[in-house]
């Protein structure tokens, strides 16, 4: 589904990732760990085409990302939901409007949009905050809204960069359950996190692989949690 073959990425004269090979198979669940600055966010950006490798081959859904034009890239990104570490919203739009932006762009109907919003925002604990503006949201509420926005189109792949970084333990577990549920529906999930407690908590919920970035390489830190 997403495949990196001997991918390297250099920034500012320094190599952040070196000869990385990785396959994200349909329906797989991965955690990505590593110290701050190891390249977790960089790897995620490569996976959805925000960055292109300095060398090596990067493909998604059997398409070479380097060969895609702007329109083809836009279509590809509809199949990949991304939860950014620094989630951005349009401050003049309500939470519901921000979360539903992908649906409006894709031309989904108003009824389906309302039904999906009600269910999804209720699940992430924001059912009473639909009319709130982004500046009125706490850090945890913003992170939950970012996750809802990323998955509202039910993408084939969900990439999450520290999705539980700004929420308490109880909410992190609710967010994890949502990601596990998506995985059980056949979605591929990759979560970048430094929270080993979150990984341990996933043991009873999902069969996952743990990848660790160390010295610019990816190592298999564990399997079948």
Secondary structure, 3 states (H helix, E strand, C coil): CEEEEEEEEEECCEEEEEEEEEEECCCCEEEEECCCCCCHHHHHHHHCCCCCCCEEEEEECCEEHHHCCHHHHHHHHCCEEEECCCCCCCCCCEHHHHHCHHHHHHCCCHHHHHHHHHHHHHHCCCCCCCCCEHHHCCHHHHHHHHHHHHHCCCCCEEEEECCCCCCCHHHHHHHHHHHHHHHHCCCEEEEECCCHHHHHHHHHCCCCEEEEEECCEEEEEEECC
